[in-house]
Amino acid sequence: MLVFAASDKGGTGRSVTSANLAYHRALDGDDVCFLDFDFGSPTAAAVFDVPDAFSEAEGHGLHTYLRGGVGEPSRVDVWSRTEHPDLRDRFGPVGRLVLIPGDRTGGEFVTDEENLHRCVDLVLRLQREFDVIVVDLSAGRSYAMELVLAATSPRGGLGGLRHRWLVYHRWTRQHVRAAAELVHGRQGLAAAGTAMGHGSDTLTGSIRFVRAAVPDLDAPMWSQVSPAQYAWMRQCDRSLEELAAACGVGRSRMLASIPLEPVLQWQERLITDEDVHDRRIATVETWQAMAHLARKVTDDRCWEPS
């Protein structure tokens, strides 16, 4: 299964939520590979707490590989290389969790046929090793998105692989509109994919939205606000639901809603079971939402036409 993580804007929680998705799938026993295709700002190594991967990938990361500079990109075994103590001291059987990082100073670059062939070749080899491949893309209609749209088209070489798209946005008017434009706009994901040969219904059916940093107004933390402020927040939430539905990113197209999480506001990292139950610094709702997202991404019932 190929899972593409996209967003129109930066700061949507795309990379950190996708990394947590990969982490939960590995905890459940799947072999998981995380490809950092965020060409403009590859930061997955920081989320997985593998700081050495930044220097190790320079000249050997995905940027260099796609440009033909190396025959194989750098690989990082997260379980053995991470500096996060909770990840190093796992108990019980887990699946593999491998990061293929981008070159930190690689930057965006125009992709061509040679890049496309290298991308297809890499993914075909990885899909023989891994159950789930998560591909974190640059924000917006980026060269990374163009590359994977071409690769998964009927003519691209990966068209036969099952793949799904997660489009992330924060729970604000600007982000809801931006996510809708990224998918449904004149130059959006659906139009670009159709122009490349994707079936329109098939492509749109493979896209779901993930809301990030969503306040749970029934949570205790909001009980301290004034009645007027609480009523205003309720009205904002209702207005956002109406806007999302009108823009085609409403609940029928939503795969998951990730709560506003203090830990993720301060540190973009993996949320572990120990953070929830031992240290009590993260909320159980966030842990459960991440786990549900990880399961839903391959649950065909969550991808049936609405």
C-alpha positions as CSV (number, residue, x, y, z in Angstrom):
1,M,0.0,0.0,0.0
2,L,1.3,3.4,-1.0
3,V,0.1,6.4,1.1
4,F,0.8,9.9,-0.1
5,A,0.7,12.7,2.4
6,A,-0.1,16.1,0.9
7,S,-1.1,19.6,2.0
8,D,-1.5,23.0,0.4
9,K,0.2,24.9,3.2
10,G,3.1,24.2,5.6
11,G,2.3,23.9,9.3
12,T,-0.7,21.6,8.8
13,G,0.8,18.7,10.8
14,R,1.2,16.6,7.7
15,S,4.7,15.4,8.4
16,V,4.4,14.7,12.1
17,T,1.0,13.0,11.7
18,S,2.2,10.9,8.8
19,A,5.2,9.9,10.9
20,N,2.9,8.9,13.8
21,L,0.8,6.9,11.3
22,A,3.9,5.0,10.2
23,Y,4.9,4.4,13.8
24,H,1.5,3.0,14.7
25,R,1.5,0.6,11.7
26,A,4.9,-0.7,12.7
27,L,3.7,-1.1,16.3
28,D,0.9,-3.2,14.9
29,G,3.4,-5.5,13.1
30,D,3.6,-4.0,9.6
31,D,6.9,-3.4,7.9
32,V,6.8,0.3,7.1
33,C,8.9,2.6,5.0
34,F,8.7,6.4,5.3
35,L,10.0,8.3,2.2
36,D,10.7,12.0,2.8
37,F,9.7,13.5,-0.5
38,D,9.3,17.0,1.1
39,F,12.0,18.3,-1.3
40,G,11.7,21.9,0.0
41,S,12.2,21.0,3.7
42,P,12.9,17.4,4.5
43,T,12.4,17.1,8.3
44,A,11.3,13.5,9.0
45,A,14.6,12.7,10.6
46,A,13.8,15.2,13.4
47,V,10.3,13.8,13.9
48,F,11.7,10.3,14.3
49,D,14.5,11.7,16.5
50,V,17.3,10.5,14.2
51,P,19.5,13.6,14.1
52,D,22.5,11.8,12.5
53,A,20.4,11.1,9.4
54,F,20.6,14.8,8.4
55,S,24.4,14.7,7.8
56,E,24.3,11.0,6.7
57,A,21.8,11.8,3.9
58,E,23.6,14.7,2.5
59,G,24.8,13.6,-0.9
60,H,23.1,10.2,-0.4
61,G,19.4,11.1,0.2
62,L,16.4,11.0,-2.0
63,H,17.3,14.2,-3.8
64,T,20.7,12.8,-4.8
65,Y,19.2,9.4,-5.7
66,L,16.4,10.9,-7.9
67,R,19.0,13.0,-9.7
68,G,21.1,10.0,-10.4
69,G,23.9,10.8,-8.0
70,V,23.8,7.5,-6.2
71,G,22.5,4.1,-7.0
72,E,20.6,3.7,-3.7
73,P,19.4,6.3,-1.2
74,S,20.4,6.3,2.4
75,R,18.3,4.1,4.7
76,V,17.8,4.6,8.4
77,D,16.5,1.8,10.7
78,V,14.5,4.0,13.1
79,W,14.2,1.4,15.9
80,S,18.0,1.0,16.2
81,R,19.1,4.6,15.3
82,T,16.6,6.8,17.1
83,E,17.6,8.8,20.2
84,H,14.1,8.6,21.5
85,P,14.3,6.3,24.5
86,D,10.8,5.0,24.2
87,L,11.4,3.8,20.7
88,R,14.8,2.2,21.4
89,D,13.3,0.2,24.4
90,R,10.4,-1.4,22.6
91,F,9.1,-4.6,24.1
92,G,7.4,-7.4,22.1
93,P,7.3,-8.0,18.4
94,V,7.0,-5.0,16.1
95,G,7.3,-4.5,12.3
96,R,10.3,-2.8,10.6
97,L,10.3,1.0,10.6
98,V,12.7,2.5,8.0
99,L,13.2,6.1,7.0
100,I,14.6,7.1,3.7
101,P,15.5,10.7,4.2
102,G,15.9,13.6,1.8
103,D,19.0,15.7,1.4
104,R,18.6,18.5,3.9
105,T,20.0,21.1,1.4
106,G,18.5,19.5,-1.7
107,G,15.7,22.0,-2.3
108,E,12.9,21.7,-4.9
109,F,13.9,20.6,-8.3
110,V,12.2,20.2,-11.7
111,T,11.5,16.5,-12.3
112,D,12.0,14.8,-15.7
113,E,11.7,11.3,-17.2
114,E,14.9,10.1,-15.6
115,N,13.7,11.2,-12.2
116,L,10.4,9.4,-12.9
117,H,12.1,6.1,-13.8
118,R,14.2,6.2,-10.6
119,C,11.2,7.0,-8.5
120,V,9.2,4.0,-10.0
121,D,12.2,1.7,-9.7
122,L,12.7,2.6,-6.0
123,V,9.0,2.2,-5.1
124,L,8.7,-1.2,-6.9
125,R,11.7,-2.5,-5.0
126,L,10.4,-1.2,-1.7
127,Q,6.9,-2.6,-2.2
128,R,8.4,-6.1,-2.2
129,E,9.9,-5.4,1.2
130,F,7.3,-3.3,3.0
131,D,3.6,-3.6,3.8
132,V,3.0,0.2,3.9
133,I,5.0,2.9,2.2
134,V,4.3,6.5,3.4
135,V,5.4,9.2,1.1
136,D,5.5,12.7,2.7
137,L,5.2,15.3,-0.1
138,S,6.2,19.0,-0.2
139,A,3.3,21.4,0.4
140,G,1.2,22.6,-2.5
141,R,1.3,21.7,-6.2
142,S,5.0,20.8,-5.9
143,Y,7.4,19.0,-8.1
144,A,7.2,16.1,-5.7
145,M,3.4,15.9,-6.2
146,E,3.8,16.1,-10.0
147,L,6.4,13.2,-9.8
148,V,4.2,10.8,-7.9
149,L,1.1,11.7,-10.0
150,A,3.0,10.8,-13.1
151,A,4.4,7.7,-11.5
152,T,1.0,6.3,-10.4
153,S,-0.7,7.1,-13.7
154,P,-1.5,4.2,-16.1
155,R,1.6,5.1,-18.1
156,G,3.9,5.7,-15.1
157,G,4.8,2.3,-13.9
158,L,3.1,2.4,-10.5
159,G,-0.5,2.5,-11.7
160,G,-1.1,-1.1,-10.7
161,L,-0.2,-0.5,-7.1
162,R,-2.9,0.3,-4.6
163,H,-2.4,3.9,-3.4
164,R,-4.3,6.4,-1.4
165,W,-4.0,10.2,-0.7
166,L,-4.2,11.9,2.6
167,V,-4.7,15.7,2.4
168,Y,-4.0,17.5,5.7
169,H,-5.3,20.8,6.8
170,R,-5.7,22.7,10.1
171,W,-9.2,23.6,11.3
172,T,-9.3,27.2,10.1
173,R,-11.1,28.9,7.3
174,Q,-7.9,29.6,5.4
175,H,-6.7,26.0,5.7
176,V,-10.1,24.5,4.8
177,R,-10.3,26.6,1.6
178,A,-6.6,25.8,0.8
179,A,-7.2,22.1,1.1
180,A,-10.2,22.2,-1.1
181,E,-8.3,24.2,-3.7
182,L,-5.4,21.8,-3.7
183,V,-7.7,18.9,-4.5
184,H,-10.7,20.4,-6.4
185,G,-9.2,23.6,-7.9
186,R,-8.6,24.4,-11.5
187,Q,-4.9,23.4,-11.1
188,G,-5.5,21.0,-8.3
189,L,-4.7,17.4,-7.6
190,A,-7.8,16.0,-9.3
191,A,-7.4,18.0,-12.5
192,A,-3.6,17.4,-12.8
193,G,-4.1,13.7,-12.2
194,T,-6.8,13.4,-14.8
195,A,-4.6,15.2,-17.3
196,M,-1.9,12.6,-16.7
197,G,-4.3,9.8,-17.5
198,H,-5.8,9.0,-14.0
199,G,-9.4,8.0,-14.0
200,S,-11.3,11.0,-12.5
201,D,-13.6,8.9,-10.2
202,T,-10.8,6.5,-9.2
203,L,-8.4,9.3,-8.3
204,T,-11.0,11.4,-6.3
205,G,-12.1,8.2,-4.6
206,S,-8.5,7.6,-3.4
207,I,-8.4,11.0,-1.6
208,R,-9.4,11.7,2.0
209,F,-8.9,14.7,4.3
210,V,-7.3,14.7,7.7
211,R,-8.0,17.6,10.0
212,A,-5.2,18.5,12.4
213,A,-5.0,20.6,15.6
214,V,-8.8,20.4,16.0
215,P,-10.0,21.8,19.4
216,D,-12.3,19.4,21.3
217,L,-14.7,21.9,22.9
218,D,-16.0,19.2,25.2
219,A,-12.5,18.6,26.7
220,P,-11.8,19.9,30.2
221,M,-9.2,22.4,29.0
222,W,-12.0,24.5,27.4
223,S,-14.2,24.5,30.5
224,Q,-12.2,27.5,31.9
225,V,-13.1,29.9,29.2
226,S,-15.9,32.5,29.6
227,P,-19.4,31.6,28.5
228,A,-19.2,34.2,25.8
229,Q,-15.9,32.9,24.5
230,Y,-17.2,29.3,24.6
231,A,-20.4,30.3,22.6
232,W,-18.2,32.1,20.0
233,M,-16.0,29.0,19.6
234,R,-19.0,26.8,19.2
235,Q,-20.3,29.1,16.5
236,C,-16.9,29.1,14.7
237,D,-16.9,25.3,14.8
238,R,-20.3,25.1,13.2
239,S,-19.4,27.7,10.6
240,L,-16.3,25.7,9.7
241,E,-18.3,22.5,9.3
242,E,-20.6,24.3,6.9
243,L,-17.7,25.7,5.0
244,A,-16.0,22.3,4.8
245,A,-19.1,20.7,3.5
246,A,-19.6,23.4,0.9
247,C,-16.0,23.1,-0.3
248,G,-16.1,19.3,-0.7
249,V,-13.9,18.5,2.4
250,G,-16.7,17.8,4.9
251,R,-17.2,14.8,7.2
252,S,-18.1,12.4,4.4
253,R,-14.6,13.0,2.9
254,M,-12.8,13.2,6.2
255,L,-10.7,10.2,7.3
256,A,-9.6,11.5,10.7
257,S,-9.6,14.4,13.0
258,I,-6.5,14.9,15.2
259,P,-7.1,16.9,18.4
260,L,-5.2,20.0,19.3
261,E,-2.3,18.5,21.3
262,P,0.0,20.5,23.5
263,V,2.9,18.1,23.0
264,L,2.8,18.6,19.3
265,Q,2.5,22.3,19.6
266,W,5.8,22.4,21.5
267,Q,7.6,19.4,19.8
268,E,6.9,17.9,16.4
269,R,7.6,14.3,17.3
270,L,6.1,10.9,17.8
271,I,3.5,10.5,20.6
272,T,4.3,7.3,22.5
273,D,2.2,5.2,24.9
274,E,4.6,6.3,27.7
275,D,3.8,9.9,26.9
276,V,0.1,9.2,27.6
277,H,0.1,6.7,30.4
278,D,3.4,7.1,32.3
279,R,4.4,10.8,31.9
280,R,0.8,12.0,31.3
281,I,2.0,14.8,29.1
282,A,0.0,13.8,26.0
283,T,-3.7,13.2,25.8
284,V,-5.2,9.7,25.3
285,E,-7.5,11.2,22.6
286,T,-4.5,12.1,20.5
287,W,-3.0,8.6,20.8
288,Q,-6.3,7.1,19.9
289,A,-6.8,9.4,16.9
290,M,-3.4,8.5,15.5
291,A,-4.1,4.8,16.0
292,H,-7.5,5.1,14.3
293,L,-6.0,7.0,11.3
294,A,-3.3,4.3,10.9
295,R,-6.0,1.6,10.8
296,K,-8.4,3.5,8.6
297,V,-5.8,4.2,5.9
298,T,-6.0,0.5,4.7
299,D,-9.6,-0.2,5.8
300,D,-11.5,-0.4,2.5
301,R,-14.8,0.4,4.3
302,C,-13.5,3.9,5.0
303,W,-12.9,4.5,1.3
304,E,-16.2,3.5,-0.1
305,P,-18.1,6.1,-2.1
306,S,-20.2,8.3,0.1
